[in-house]
Amino acid sequence: MDSADLPAPLLDATFDQLRTLTLVHDTGSALRAARVLEREQSSVQKQLDTLNRAFQRMCGEQLVLRSGRGKDFRFTPTGEAVVALTRRTLADWSDGVHAIRRRLGSRLTVGTTELMLPFLAGARERIAESLDERGVQLHVVHIRTSEFAATLEANEVDVVCGSMVVPAGGTAHREKYDVVERYRSRLVLLTNLPVDELPDAPVSASRLATVPLALPSHGLVVEFLSRWYGPAHRDRLTTAAEISDLTYGFSLLTSGLVSGCVLVTEGIAHAAATGALPAAAGLRRVRLGTGFTPDLELLTGAFSRRGERSRIASGHPLALLWSAFEAEVAANTPGVLAGVG
């Protein structure tokens, strides 16, 4: 088809409208899509109405229909087809723009959790002069652990510095990601309970269910627990407190307001034991024992989508960054807080 012959309603459709359509499809309603987009519901509904009118003219059928008050929207066959086409279109554009940016190499974008910033900073320092000479900008994007996979899959960044939960000793993640491993770590307990109530002996999975825990609402610890005890893990555990982050959990225990434990990585427990983590001063470390199935550990490092690293020319700025990550791993002991973002 000649570009000049494209239907006017199709030319008027925007990527933003199409993204909104897919979010309504995924969430079921204009209200929930608006919350994701941080917009007013009326704005989302206006976009849906515009698309409905456009595709009614082009195809003879609207895309999405109301199902009644309080019920999810219903997508017509045309709507389902357009959503599928939209996903492919947006993915192709994202991949294309990412490839152009990477080819030019004038901007490196790295997503990182807060606690991986020192690792990224160390790698950056190793190649700072070379990047400056080439006029290459290093753009850093803050991500949360829960956004790890989605950020990579969306091609929003070149590399992610963060952590993921993997089977102990496993390498299956390499089928999906290129990785420079920084280190691996298991979980342990930090506690203010007396030894006669919780001995120093390793705590089994069945015993952990009876120990009072300060439990986070999200993050890596929750992923461990949900895979060990199932989606309803909170019903199987003993909750001493709900915490938004580890620092708050440490404060509850060190203040004596709560008696119990928090689950942390071995690095954090080591920091607490050596005095390098004042917020957890005085808390005792207790290891986990047997019965935890599957056997899991935390893998921390730099990640990209599989195969992307091999497609980069050796002199490309991104290749220099990967080499810097490897040099940083070889030269430094992992920081005590890394990998817990």
HURA-V821886 format. One record per residue. PHI is phi in degrees with one decimal (NA if undefined). OMEGA is omega in degrees with one decimal (none if undefined). Layout:
phi:PHI omega:OMEGA
phi:PHI omega:OMEGA
This chain:
phi:NA omega:174.8
phi:-68.7 omega:-178.6
phi:-56.9 omega:-179.2
phi:-70.5 omega:-176.4
phi:-97.0 omega:-179.9
phi:-64.0 omega:179.6
phi:-59.5 omega:-179.3
phi:-58.0 omega:179.5
phi:-60.9 omega:178.5
phi:-68.6 omega:178.9
phi:-66.2 omega:-179.7
phi:-79.8 omega:180.0
phi:-69.4 omega:-178.7
phi:-111.3 omega:175.0
phi:-59.5 omega:-179.4
phi:-63.9 omega:177.7
phi:-62.4 omega:-178.1
phi:-68.8 omega:175.2
phi:-62.8 omega:177.9
phi:-60.0 omega:179.3
phi:-59.2 omega:-179.3
phi:-67.0 omega:178.3
phi:-68.9 omega:175.5
phi:-63.2 omega:177.5
phi:-62.3 omega:-177.1
phi:-73.5 omega:-174.9
phi:-95.2 omega:176.4
phi:97.3 omega:-177.0
phi:-152.6 omega:176.9
phi:-67.3 omega:-179.0
phi:-64.7 omega:-179.2
phi:-68.1 omega:176.2
phi:-64.0 omega:179.2
phi:-62.3 omega:178.2
phi:-65.2 omega:178.3
phi:-64.0 omega:-177.3
phi:-82.5 omega:-176.5
phi:58.4 omega:178.3
phi:-127.8 omega:173.7
phi:-77.4 omega:178.1
phi:-59.0 omega:-179.0
phi:-61.9 omega:178.8
phi:-66.3 omega:178.2
phi:-65.4 omega:-179.4
phi:-62.7 omega:178.4
phi:-62.6 omega:178.0
phi:-65.0 omega:177.9
phi:-62.6 omega:180.0
phi:-62.2 omega:179.3
phi:-63.4 omega:179.0
phi:-67.0 omega:177.8
phi:-58.9 omega:179.9
phi:-64.6 omega:-177.8
phi:-63.7 omega:-176.9
phi:-80.9 omega:170.4
phi:-63.0 omega:179.4
phi:-69.6 omega:-173.9
phi:-81.5 omega:-170.9
phi:-118.2 omega:-178.9
phi:85.2 omega:179.5
phi:-150.0 omega:175.5
phi:-72.0 omega:-177.9
phi:-90.4 omega:-172.8
phi:-138.2 omega:-176.9
phi:-126.3 omega:174.3
phi:-73.1 omega:179.8
phi:-108.8 omega:-177.4
phi:117.5 omega:-176.2
phi:-58.3 omega:177.2
phi:81.9 omega:-178.7
phi:-105.3 omega:179.2
phi:-65.8 omega:176.5
phi:-64.5 omega:177.1
phi:-111.9 omega:178.6
phi:-93.2 omega:177.9
phi:-74.1 omega:174.5
phi:-54.8 omega:176.1
phi:-63.7 omega:178.8
phi:-61.6 omega:178.9
phi:-62.5 omega:180.0
phi:-65.8 omega:-179.6
phi:-68.1 omega:177.4
phi:-61.9 omega:179.2
phi:-62.4 omega:178.2
phi:-64.6 omega:179.9
phi:-63.2 omega:179.4
phi:-59.1 omega:179.4
phi:-65.5 omega:-178.0
phi:-63.3 omega:-179.2
phi:-64.9 omega:178.3
phi:-65.4 omega:179.4
phi:-64.0 omega:178.9
phi:-64.6 omega:179.9
phi:-61.6 omega:179.0
phi:-63.2 omega:-179.0
phi:-64.5 omega:179.0
phi:-63.6 omega:178.9
phi:-61.5 omega:-179.7
phi:-64.6 omega:178.9
phi:-64.1 omega:-179.8
phi:-61.2 omega:-178.5
phi:-67.0 omega:-179.6
phi:-61.6 omega:-179.4
phi:-69.8 omega:174.7
phi:67.0 omega:-178.2
phi:-88.6 omega:-178.1
phi:-148.0 omega:174.2
phi:-105.5 omega:-179.5
phi:-115.6 omega:-177.5
phi:-121.5 omega:172.5
phi:-90.0 omega:-177.4
phi:-147.7 omega:169.1
phi:-73.6 omega:-176.1
phi:-57.7 omega:-173.8
phi:-80.5 omega:174.0
phi:-99.0 omega:-179.9
phi:-58.3 omega:178.9
phi:-60.5 omega:178.2
phi:-64.0 omega:178.5
phi:-64.5 omega:-179.7
phi:-62.4 omega:178.6
phi:-64.6 omega:178.0
phi:-65.8 omega:179.3
phi:-60.5 omega:-178.7
phi:-62.2 omega:-178.6
phi:-67.0 omega:-176.5
phi:-121.0 omega:-175.9
phi:-56.2 omega:-177.2
phi:-63.1 omega:-179.3
phi:-64.7 omega:178.6
phi:-65.1 omega:179.9
phi:-63.9 omega:179.5
phi:-61.8 omega:-178.7
phi:-88.7 omega:-177.3
phi:72.1 omega:-178.4
phi:-90.6 omega:179.5
phi:-97.0 omega:174.1
phi:-99.3 omega:-177.9
phi:-102.5 omega:-176.7
phi:-106.2 omega:-179.2
phi:-118.7 omega:178.1
phi:-76.9 omega:174.8
phi:-129.7 omega:172.7
phi:-98.5 omega:-178.8
phi:-56.6 omega:-179.1
phi:-65.4 omega:-178.6
phi:-95.9 omega:-173.0
phi:-51.5 omega:-174.9
phi:-66.7 omega:-177.3
phi:-62.4 omega:-179.8
phi:-64.4 omega:178.3
phi:-68.4 omega:-177.0
phi:-64.6 omega:-179.0
phi:-81.1 omega:-180.0
phi:59.9 omega:-179.2
phi:-80.8 omega:-176.8
phi:-138.6 omega:174.9
phi:-83.4 omega:-175.8
phi:-143.3 omega:170.7
phi:-119.0 omega:171.8
phi:-101.8 omega:-175.8
phi:-171.8 omega:-174.9
phi:-137.7 omega:175.4
phi:-144.4 omega:178.7
phi:-86.5 omega:-177.3
phi:-135.6 omega:172.4
phi:-60.4 omega:-177.0
phi:-57.9 omega:179.1
phi:73.0 omega:-174.6
phi:-78.5 omega:178.4
phi:-127.6 omega:-176.7
phi:-60.7 omega:179.9
phi:-62.6 omega:180.0
phi:-72.4 omega:174.4
phi:-74.6 omega:-177.5
phi:-115.2 omega:-174.2
phi:-130.8 omega:161.8
phi:-86.1 omega:-170.9
phi:-137.3 omega:161.5
phi:-107.5 omega:-176.0
phi:-76.5 omega:174.5
phi:-88.3 omega:173.6
phi:-171.8 omega:175.0
phi:-120.6 omega:-175.3
phi:-148.7 omega:173.8
phi:-104.0 omega:177.4
phi:-95.0 omega:173.0
phi:-137.9 omega:178.8
phi:-103.5 omega:162.9
phi:-113.2 omega:-172.0
phi:-142.3 omega:170.5
phi:-109.7 omega:178.4
phi:-71.8 omega:177.9
phi:-67.4 omega:-176.6
phi:-62.1 omega:-179.5
phi:-70.3 omega:177.1
phi:-93.1 omega:176.4
phi:-137.2 omega:-178.2
phi:-62.9 omega:179.4
phi:-74.8 omega:179.9
phi:-63.8 omega:179.6
phi:-54.5 omega:-176.3
phi:-92.7 omega:179.6
phi:-77.2 omega:179.7
phi:-62.4 omega:179.5
phi:-69.8 omega:178.5
phi:-69.7 omega:-179.1
phi:-59.5 omega:-179.2
phi:-63.7 omega:-178.0
phi:-100.7 omega:-177.5
phi:-83.3 omega:177.8
phi:-65.6 omega:-174.9
phi:-119.2 omega:166.8
phi:-90.9 omega:-169.8
phi:-102.8 omega:174.7
phi:-74.6 omega:-179.1
phi:-86.9 omega:-178.0
phi:-159.1 omega:175.5
phi:107.9 omega:-172.4
phi:-67.0 omega:179.3
phi:-61.3 omega:178.3
phi:-62.7 omega:178.7
phi:-65.1 omega:175.4
phi:-56.8 omega:-174.6
phi:-64.9 omega:-178.8
phi:-67.6 omega:178.2
phi:-81.7 omega:176.2
phi:-82.6 omega:-171.9
phi:-113.2 omega:179.1
phi:95.5 omega:-178.0
phi:-56.7 omega:180.0
phi:-94.9 omega:-175.2
phi:-61.0 omega:-178.8
phi:-65.4 omega:178.2
phi:-74.2 omega:-177.5
phi:-99.7 omega:-178.3
phi:-107.9 omega:178.7
phi:-103.4 omega:-174.6
phi:-92.9 omega:176.1
phi:-89.1 omega:-179.5
phi:-166.0 omega:172.1
phi:-99.7 omega:-177.2
phi:-124.5 omega:178.5
phi:-86.6 omega:178.1
phi:-158.1 omega:-175.5
phi:-66.5 omega:-179.0
phi:-58.9 omega:177.5
phi:-65.5 omega:177.4
phi:-61.8 omega:177.1
phi:-60.5 omega:-178.3
phi:-62.6 omega:178.7
phi:-61.3 omega:-177.2
phi:-75.8 omega:-177.8
phi:-69.0 omega:177.7
phi:-78.4 omega:-177.7
phi:82.4 omega:178.6
phi:-67.3 omega:177.7
phi:-131.2 omega:174.1
phi:-105.0 omega:-177.9
phi:165.9 omega:-173.7
phi:-141.4 omega:167.1
phi:-125.5 omega:175.4
phi:-89.9 omega:-178.8
phi:-140.0 omega:174.1
phi:-78.0 omega:178.9
phi:-60.9 omega:178.9
phi:-63.0 omega:179.0
phi:-67.6 omega:179.0
phi:-62.5 omega:178.0
phi:-64.0 omega:179.0
phi:-61.6 omega:178.7
phi:-64.3 omega:-177.3
phi:-69.4 omega:-176.8
phi:-94.9 omega:179.6
phi:85.9 omega:-179.5
phi:-81.3 omega:179.2
phi:-128.3 omega:-175.1
phi:-56.6 omega:-178.0
phi:-62.0 omega:-179.1
phi:-109.8 omega:-177.8
phi:-58.1 omega:176.4
phi:90.7 omega:178.7
phi:-81.8 omega:-176.2
phi:-96.9 omega:179.7
phi:-92.1 omega:176.3
phi:-132.3 omega:-177.1
phi:-79.7 omega:172.2
phi:-87.8 omega:-176.0
phi:-109.4 omega:-172.6
phi:-98.4 omega:173.0
phi:93.1 omega:-179.3
phi:-88.8 omega:-177.1
phi:-125.5 omega:-1.4
phi:-73.5 omega:177.5
phi:-77.8 omega:-171.7
phi:-123.4 omega:172.3
phi:-149.7 omega:-179.5
phi:-96.7 omega:177.1
phi:-103.3 omega:-177.9
phi:-118.5 omega:179.5
phi:171.2 omega:177.7
phi:-110.4 omega:-172.9
phi:-130.8 omega:166.0
phi:-142.7 omega:178.3
phi:-66.1 omega:-175.2
phi:-56.6 omega:175.8
phi:89.9 omega:-176.9
phi:-68.7 omega:-177.8
phi:-65.3 omega:-177.4
phi:-70.5 omega:-178.7
phi:-88.5 omega:-177.6
phi:-94.1 omega:177.1
phi:-63.7 omega:-173.6
phi:-59.8 omega:-178.9
phi:-92.6 omega:-178.8
phi:-67.6 omega:179.0
phi:-53.5 omega:-180.0
phi:-68.8 omega:175.7
phi:-64.3 omega:176.4
phi:-62.9 omega:179.6
phi:-65.6 omega:177.4
phi:-60.8 omega:178.4
phi:-63.4 omega:177.8
phi:-66.0 omega:176.1
phi:-60.5 omega:-179.8
phi:-63.1 omega:178.8
phi:-65.6 omega:179.9
phi:-65.6 omega:177.7
phi:-64.6 omega:-176.9
phi:-67.2 omega:-171.4
phi:-96.5 omega:-171.3
phi:-130.1 omega:170.0
phi:-75.7 omega:-179.0
phi:-54.1 omega:176.9
phi:-64.7 omega:-172.3
phi:-67.7 omega:-177.2
phi:-107.1 omega:-173.8
phi:-66.2 omega:173.5
phi:83.0 omega:-179.2
phi:-119.6 omega:-176.7
phi:-71.0 omega:none
